[in-house]
């Protein structure tokens, strides 16, 4: 049964700057070209050092770089060592650094966090990361996506069936692909979060996804204001809501 929750507190949009400030600037590794396949392998020390250096926000953070083989190269950074894993999926105007503040919260809650930057189509990259996790014995993982990443998470979830999905400000389409047909096939427990006045159309879209999703374990949270994507996590109440949801279902 879907539970609709209206959180009676203003989203402190300005606090989003604090969330992002913890991340530094910097960008992730750039894409290569061509095709390729093979089993994922842990990066060599030199590769890992190079990959982590590409993300200045991870300087001083206890993170491990893993490079998936094939082209374009896709490198993921992992934080924490919990048995349960959360994959954080970027919104279009941000890189993995935008998650760092919340990633540390999840690690503090005993979860392992996977971060990465897109190198191809968002949903395809997420499928590739999911394949890496399963190939290396991680069968329990959840997706948390923001904006473009939320749409990618909904689409990929239909194929890989994560333990839980959190959608922050998903809109109607991902690079021309309608998201609604995928939302209508969601079976994983899903938390849909949007602001009441989202400037990019996520309010109506997210309400529609919640209504369409067949999973009985779903929740809709609508907050006042116009915060979008990772900015929603600047509200401590929303950050706690997401963490609680993950703790309940990512097992």
C-alpha positions in Angstrom: 0.0 0.0 0.0 1.3 3.4 -0.9 1.8 5.8 2.0 1.7 9.5 1.0 3.6 11.7 3.5 3.7 15.5 3.4 6.6 16.7 5.5 5.5 19.9 7.4 8.9 21.7 7.3 10.5 23.9 4.7 13.4 22.4 2.8 16.5 24.5 3.6 17.7 25.0 0.0 20.6 27.1 1.2 21.9 24.1 3.1 22.5 22.3 -0.1 25.6 24.5 -0.5 27.0 22.9 2.6 26.3 19.5 1.2 28.1 20.3 -2.0 30.9 22.2 -0.2 32.1 19.0 1.4 32.7 17.6 -2.0 35.2 19.9 -3.6 35.1 20.7 -7.3 36.9 18.2 -9.6 35.4 15.8 -12.1 35.4 12.1 -12.5 37.4 10.0 -15.0 36.5 10.7 -18.6 35.1 8.2 -21.0 37.2 6.2 -23.5 35.9 4.7 -26.7 35.1 1.4 -28.4 33.7 -1.8 -26.9 34.9 -4.6 -24.7 34.0 -7.1 -22.1 35.4 -9.3 -19.4 35.2 -9.8 -15.7 35.6 -6.8 -13.4 38.9 -6.6 -11.7 40.3 -4.5 -8.8 42.4 -1.7 -10.0 46.2 -1.9 -9.5 47.6 0.4 -6.8 48.7 2.8 -9.5 45.4 2.7 -11.3 43.5 3.2 -8.0 45.7 6.2 -7.1 45.1 7.7 -10.5 41.4 7.2 -10.3 41.0 8.6 -6.8 43.1 11.6 -7.8 40.5 12.3 -10.5 38.1 13.1 -7.7 39.7 15.8 -5.4 36.7 15.5 -3.1 37.9 12.0 -2.1 41.3 13.3 -0.8 41.6 12.2 2.7 38.6 9.9 2.5 39.0 6.2 3.1 37.9 5.1 -0.4 38.9 2.3 -2.7 38.9 2.6 -6.5 37.8 -0.4 -8.7 38.1 -0.2 -12.4 35.8 -2.3 -14.5 37.4 -3.6 -17.7 36.1 -2.8 -21.1 35.7 0.5 -23.0 34.9 3.1 -22.2 36.6 2.7 -18.8 34.3 2.8 -15.8 35.8 3.4 -12.4 33.8 3.1 -9.2 34.8 4.4 -5.7 33.7 2.4 -2.7 33.4 3.8 0.8 32.7 1.7 3.9 32.7 -2.1 4.3 29.2 -3.0 5.4 27.5 -6.1 4.0 24.7 -4.0 2.6 25.5 -1.8 -0.3 24.0 1.4 -1.7 24.7 2.7 -5.2 24.4 6.5 -5.5 23.4 7.6 -9.0 24.2 11.1 -10.1 22.0 13.9 -11.4 23.0 15.3 -14.8 24.7 18.5 -13.6 26.8 16.8 -10.8 29.5 14.2 -10.4 29.9 11.7 -7.6 31.3 14.4 -5.3 27.7 15.8 -4.8 26.9 12.7 -2.7 29.9 12.7 -0.4 28.2 14.3 2.6 25.3 11.8 2.5 27.6 9.0 1.6 29.5 9.5 4.9 26.2 9.4 6.7 25.4 6.0 5.1 28.9 4.7 5.9 28.3 5.8 9.5 25.1 3.8 9.5 27.1 0.6 8.6 26.4 0.6 4.9 28.9 0.3 2.0 28.6 3.0 -0.6 29.4 2.8 -4.3 30.0 6.1 -6.2 30.9 6.6 -9.9 30.5 9.0 -12.8 28.7 8.3 -16.1 30.7 7.2 -19.1 27.8 6.2 -21.4 24.0 6.2 -20.9 23.0 6.5 -17.3 20.9 3.4 -17.1 23.5 1.4 -19.0 26.2 2.4 -16.6 24.1 1.5 -13.6 23.5 -2.0 -15.1 27.2 -2.3 -15.6 27.9 -1.4 -11.9 25.2 -3.8 -10.8 26.8 -6.6 -12.8 30.1 -5.8 -11.2 28.6 -6.1 -7.7 26.9 -9.4 -8.4 30.0 -10.8 -10.1 31.9 -10.1 -6.9 29.4 -11.6 -4.5 27.3 -8.5 -3.5 23.7 -9.7 -4.0 22.2 -7.2 -1.5 22.3 -3.6 -2.8 20.0 -0.6 -3.2 19.8 2.3 -5.6 19.5 6.0 -4.6 19.2 8.3 -7.6 18.8 12.0 -8.0 17.0 13.5 -10.9 18.6 11.9 -14.0 20.0 9.3 -11.6 16.5 8.6 -10.2 15.2 7.9 -13.6 18.1 5.6 -14.4 17.5 3.8 -11.1 13.8 3.2 -11.9 14.7 1.9 -15.3 17.6 -0.3 -14.3 15.7 -1.7 -11.3 13.2 -3.5 -13.6 16.2 -5.6 -14.9 18.4 -6.1 -11.9 15.9 -6.1 -9.0 17.7 -4.3 -6.2 16.5 -4.7 -2.7 15.3 -1.1 -2.6 15.1 2.1 -4.7 15.0 5.7 -3.6 14.0 8.2 -6.3 14.8 11.9 -5.6 13.0 14.1 -8.1 12.6 11.8 -11.0 11.0 13.4 -14.1 9.1 12.0 -17.0 11.8 11.0 -19.5 15.5 9.9 -19.5 17.2 11.0 -22.7 14.0 10.4 -24.7 12.9 7.2 -22.9 9.7 7.4 -21.0 10.1 6.4 -17.3 6.4 5.6 -16.6 6.4 2.2 -18.2 9.3 1.1 -16.0 7.7 2.6 -12.9 4.7 0.4 -13.8 6.9 -2.7 -13.5 8.7 -1.8 -10.2 8.7 -4.6 -7.7 11.4 -3.4 -5.3 10.4 -1.4 -2.3 10.6 2.2 -3.5 10.7 5.6 -1.8 9.6 8.4 -4.1 10.7 11.9 -2.9 9.9 15.3 -4.6 9.3 18.9 -3.7 5.8 20.4 -4.1 7.0 23.0 -6.5 9.8 21.2 -8.4 10.9 23.4 -11.3 11.6 20.6 -13.6 8.3 18.7 -13.6 9.3 16.1 -11.0 6.3 16.8 -8.8 3.6 15.5 -11.2 5.9 12.8 -12.6 6.9 11.4 -9.2 3.3 11.3 -8.1 2.5 9.4 -11.2 5.3 6.9 -10.7 4.1 6.2 -7.2 0.6 5.6 -8.4 1.7 3.3 -11.2 4.3 1.2 -9.3 2.8 -2.2 -8.5 5.1 -2.8 -5.4 3.1 -2.8 -2.2 6.1 -1.5 -0.3 6.2 2.1 -1.6 6.1 5.5 0.0 5.6 9.0 -1.4 7.2 12.0 0.3 6.4 15.5 -0.9 8.1 18.4 0.8 7.4 22.1 0.6 9.5 24.3 -1.7 11.4 23.7 -4.9 14.4 21.7 -3.9 15.5 19.2 -6.6 17.6 16.1 -6.5 20.4 16.0 -4.0 19.3 19.3 -2.6 16.4 17.4 -1.0 19.0 15.8 1.3 19.9 19.2 2.7 16.8 18.8 4.9 17.8 16.5 7.8 14.3 15.1 8.0 14.5 13.9 4.4 18.0 12.5 4.8 16.8 10.5 7.9 13.7 9.3 5.9 16.0 8.0 3.1 18.4 6.3 5.6 15.5 4.8 7.5 14.0 3.4 4.3 17.3 1.9 3.3 17.8 0.4 6.7 14.4 -1.2 6.5 14.6 -2.7 3.1 18.2 -3.0 2.0 18.8 -6.3 3.8 
